[in-house]
Amino acid sequence: MKDSVHEKLKILADAAKYDVSCASSGSNRSNSKGGIGSAVAFGICHSFTDDGRCVSLLKMLMTNHCIFDCAYCINRRTNDRPRATMSVQEVVDLTINFYRRNYIEGLFLSSGVIKNPDFTMERLMLVAKKLRTEERYNGYIHLKAIPGSSAELIRQAGLFADRLSVNIEIPTEQQLKRLAPEKNFDTVLQPMNQIHQGIQIYKEERRKYRQTERFAPAGQSTQLIVGATPESDRQILSLATGLYQHQSLKRVYYSGYLPVNDYDKRLPAVQSPPLVRENRLYQSDWLMRFYHFKADEILSDDQPFLDLEIDPKLAYALRNLHLFPVDINRADYEMILRVPGIGVQSAKMIVDARRFHRLNSFHLKKIGIVMKRAQYFITCNELPARKGYWDSQVLRSHIIHESQTKYRKVGDTQLSLFHHSPPVSIPELPVHFKH
């Protein structure tokens, strides 16, 4: 690698670390005769796949020059920092050389906006086109779609990339205009709508003609910054719900705000990113995508922020104790999914297993249910119904206390989200409630 390219790569790879919207590919682009690489439903960006594999990609910006001056961005035009720009051929050569040395399994390519959106989007598209047509590369490619670029360039990018993403960044237009006056929601949503339509047309055509050109077969994703603006968790989850429903997004990524431009008084004065809040949002997002929860079930107008001490599924159960305990041998699948300590696979196994015999706590443990959590919300053969025996605050304190005790026993306080909290007074539980 030439020294000049090496220096550019150091700058542009470091600048790309703030973009988290690059995980699972979900694409099945098999290799062809004489080609190299394949993208067979694996994840990238040093993330773990469903089968436990950790995979990597070349994640970089094409340039960190930018015509915009967004308050929350490290690459804003008014920042005095090292700048670099890669040519199309340099990115292509890096990708192929890194892949042949088994350094990477795919490419995630974003960019600052130089000259204008069309100029930038064309360069990104040409990288993917050269990799596919000249290098015959069939590995995973994730491109950033630049808001404001032409429909034709977005279409061509979708033909060569596995996934496209358009980052919304700020959850509400009012706050976006305050921190990034040169941007607006319309320019962000326009390429999203086009990508969504292109994916739908591709799927319909694919049913009729198997040789239909692929269009972003791994779908699209976006990123929301958490903590840079005063939006509530309810507003953020409501936006995510709308994107899943109307844009068919594969993923919404949540990025805790990093104080990279602390001199800008429009931004909150924080010392570190809100990682616990970010984690709770990911848990809530998981509930919406796989557990059939709705945003207004997780949070309400009266409670617009997530509880940082307990996960959102447990918080839902504690707010709705009138729905519990759930009879494991009679309840439907949807209700079993709402029991803390029971996952999707466990819920399916319960429904399948109870067709042959009544289940008890021994069976549930074998299935893999977290009984220490679930026992307060279920009933079966030998577990009596505890309805009305406890108060939600008492139960909440008890479960938090158990978590703190468990972490103290193993001597690993780093795993606990609560070890800095003041000690809580745990009321005595009723006899029927003790285990």
N, C-alpha and C positions, 0 to 999 in steps of 0.2 A: 504494500500500500504506500502510495506517495505521501510524503510528509504533509503536503498541503491538504490532501483528502483526509488524512488522519486527524489533523487539527479541526477541520470542518466537522468531522463525525463526532468528535468530543463535544463540540459546542452544540450541535443540533440534537444529539442523543440526550444530552443533559436537559435541553429546552423542552423535549418531548415528554419528560417524566410527569408533567402536570396534567396530561391527558390520560384519564383512566378508562376511557370507553373502548377497550380493546381486549376482550376476553375470548369466549368461545366462538369458534368459527361456525359450527353447525353446517358446514358445506361438505358436499361429496363430489369433489372434482378429482376424478381418477386420472392417473397418468396415461399418456398416449405413446404410441410407438415412436421412439427417437426423442421423446421429451424427458424432462427431469422433474422430480418432485411430485407430490400429490397432496390434496387437502381432503382427507377422508374423516370428516366429522371430529376434528380435534380442536382443542382450545389453544390459544396462544397468549403471548405477553406474560410468560412465566406464571401461568395459572394452572390449576389442577383440573383435569377432565373428570368425567363421571366415573371412569374406571381407575382413577388415582394417578394417572400419568401427569408429569409436569413438563410442559412444552414451552418453547421460547420463540421469539421472532426478533427481527431487526425493527426496532421502534425508533423513529426519528422524524424530525421535521425536514422538509425540503429546504426551507429557509426560516430563520427567526427574525428577518426583517418584516415589518408590518406597517401598513398605512393607517391602522386604527390605533387609538389611544385608550383602550379599555382599562379602567382603574384596577381591576383584579388580575390583570395578565402581566406576567413577568416580561413578556416580549413587546409590551406597548412601545410605541414609537419614541416616546420621550425618555425612556430608560437608557441610561448610559451603560451598555454592556457589550461584550464581544458579539459581533454579528458574522454570520456565514450563510452562504447559499450554495447548494449542490446543483450541478447540471443534471439533466435527465439521464445522460449516459453514465454519470458517476454513481447515481443511485442504482441503476440497473446493474452495473458491474459489481458494486458492493453486495447487492442481494445475491447474485449468482455465486460470487466467490465465497461469501459466508455460508451459503447453503451447501456448496460442494465440500466445504471443510466441516460440515455438520455442526456449525455454530448455531444455526437458526432453522426453524421449520416454517417460517412465513415472514411477511412484511406488513408492518403497520406504518403507513405514511400519512403524515399531516403536514401542515404548512402555515406560516404566517401569510398574510395577503400582501403581495407585492404588485405595484402598478395598479391592478384592478382585479376583481374576482375572476373574470374570464381568463386572463393571462395566467393566473395561479392555477386554476382548475385544469387548464389545458396541459400544463406541465405535469400535474399529478396523473392525469389520464394517460399521457404519453409514456410515463414510466410503466404503468400496468400494460399498456398496449405492446410496448417493446418486449417486456418480459414474456407475454403470452405468444406473440407472433414471431419475434426474432429469436428469442432464447428458448422458446417452447417450454417455458416454465409453467408447471401445473400446480404449484403449491398455493398456499393461502395468501390472498392479498386483501388488505383492508385499507380503503382510501377515505380520507376526509372530504366530504362534499362541501364546497365553499358557498356560503349564502351569497346570493346576488349573481351567481354565474348563470350562463345560458342553459336552457333546457336541453339543447343538443349535446353540450359537453357533459352534463349529468347523465344523459342517456348513454353516451359512449363509455363513460366511466363505469356504469353499471354492467356493461357488456363484458368488461375485462376484470372487474374486481369481484371478489366473493361477498364482501360486505361494504356498505357505505354508511357513514355516520355524519350527522349534522348536530353539532353541539349547541344546545339552547343556552347553557351556562346559568343564566339568572332566571328564576322561576316565574317572575311576573314582569310584564312589559313596563310598568311604572318604574320599577327598580332598575331594569335594563337601561332605560333611557337616562336614568340618573348616573349610572356608572359607565355606560357606553353610549353616549349621545348619538354616535354615528350609526348605531344599529337599531333595528326594530324587529318585532316578532314576525311581521309579514315576510321579510326577506329570509328569515330562518325557516318558517313553515313552508314557504314555496318549494324549495328543493325536497323537503320531507314529503310533501304531497306528491311530487313528481316521482320520487323513488317508490312510494307506496303504490301509485298507479302502475308504474312499470313492473313491479313485482306481481301485482294482480293479473296484469295482461299476460305476463310470462307464464303464470300458473295455468291460466285458461288455455293459452295456445299450446302449452305442453301436453294438455290432455288430448288434443287433436293431433298434434304433430310432434313426434319424439325428437326431431332434429331442430326444434326451435332454439334459437340462441338464448343462452342463459342470461338472466338479468339479476344481479345481486342475489344469488341463490341463498346466501346466509342472512339475508334481510338487512335491516338497518338498526342503528342504536343511537343514543344521545347521552349527554352528560349534563348534570345539574350541580352547580356549586352550592354547598350547604354552609351557611353561617356568614357569608359576605353581606347578606341583606336580611331584613327582619321578617321574612316570610315564616309562617308557622309550618310545622310538619304536616298538618292537615292540608295546607295549600300545596305543598310539594307533592304529597301523595295523590291529591286530586288531579294535579297536572299529569303525573305519571299514569294514572288510570285512564285519562283521556287519550294519552299517546298510545297506550296499549290497545285501546278500543278502536280509535279512529285512524291511527297510522300503522297498526299491527307491528309495533316495534318488537324486536327480539329482546332487547334489554334497555333499561334506563339505569345509568350509572350515577352514583352519588359521590361527590368529591368534597371532603371537608375543606373549608376555606383555609388556604395557607397564606399567612401574612407576608407576601413577597414585596408589597409596595406600602409599607407601613407609614410612609410619609404622606400618603394621600388621605386627607381628613374625611373623605366620603366613606372610607372603609372602617369597620369596627376595630378597636384596639384590642387585639388578642395576641397571646404569646405562642399558642399552638393550635393546630386544627382540632375541631370538635369530633374526635374519632369515635367516642361512644355514641354520639347522636348519629353519625354516619352509619355505624353498625346497626343501630335500631331501625334506621330507614331501610337498609338492605334486608333486615329480617321482615319488616312490614311488606316490602316489595315481594319477598318470597311467599308470604302469606297470600298476597293478591294473585300471584301467578300460579301457584300450585295448590293452595288450600281453599280457593274459592271465596276468600274474604273480599269485602268491598271496603273502599277507603273510609266510608262513613261508619263502618263497623269497628274499624281500628281506632279512629279518632272522631271527635264531634266538635261542635262549636263551643261547648262547655269545656272540653279538654282538647285544645288544638295541638298540644305538644306531647311527644312520646315520653313515657316514663323511662328515665335513664337507669333505674335500678333493677327493673325486671323486663323481660322480653315482651313484645307486643301481644303474643298469643296468650301468655299468662295474664297480662293486664286485661285483655278482653274477657277471659274467664272470670276474673275477680269482679269485673263490672257487671257481669251477667250471671251471678250465682243462681238466679232463679231457673236457669236452663240446666243446671247440674244438680245431682250427679247423673251421668249418662249410663244407662244400662247397656253394657258391652254386648250382651246377647240379643238385644232387641233394637237398639238405636240404628238409624240409617247411616250410610257411609259419610254423608255430609256432616252429621253431628259428631261422629267419631273423630273426624278430622279436626274438630275444634277443641278437642281435649288436649291440654298441655301434656307433653311427654309422649304423644303419639304422632308419628310421621306418616307420610303418604303411603310408603310401602307397608308399614305396620298396620295401617287402617285397612288396606286391601287384604292383607293376610288374615286379619280378624274376620272380615266379612266372608272370606272363603272358608276359614276353619270352622266357624260356628254353624255351618250347614251340616256338619257331621256330628258335633257334640257341643254341649254347653261349655263355655270357657270359664276357667277360674284364674286366679292370680299366677299360679304356676305356669299355665299356658301363655299368659300375657308376657311373663318374663322371658320365656323361650322365644316368643315372637320378636322380642327386642324392645318392648315398651319401657320407658323410664318410669318405673313404678314409684320412685320417691316423689316424682312430680305428679303423676297421673292419679295416684291413689286418692287424692282429695276430690277428684272430679268424676270418678266412675263408681259403678257398683256391678258386682257379678255374683257368682255362687256364694262365696264365703266373705265377700266384702259387703257390709251392710250399707244401706243408703244413709248418708250423713246430712241430708237436706235439713237446713235450719239449725244445725249444731254449731255454726261458726259465723263470725262476722268477717267481711272481706278485708278490713284493715288488720284484724288479728291474724288471719291466714296469710296475708301479704308479709307481715312482720315475721311470722314463723318461717316462711319459705326463704326469705332473705337471710334470716339467722342461720338456717340450715346450710345455705350456700357459703356463708362466711365461715362457719364451723368446718365445713368440708375442706375449704382451701387452707385453713389454719392447720388442719391435721396433716395435709400433704406438705405443708411448709412452703407453698408456692403462692406468695401474695400477688405476684405479677399477673396471675390468671384472673384474679378477682377484680371486678369493676367497683367494688364497694369498700376496699380495705382502707380508704381514706375517710370514709363516712364515720360520724360519731356513733358510738354504740347505741343500739335501740333497746328499749325495755320491752321484753316479750311477755304479754299477758299469759296467765295460766290458761291452757286449753281445756275444754270439757273432756271428761273421761272418755266419751265415745269418739272423740276426735284424735286422741293420742294413738300412736302406733308403736 
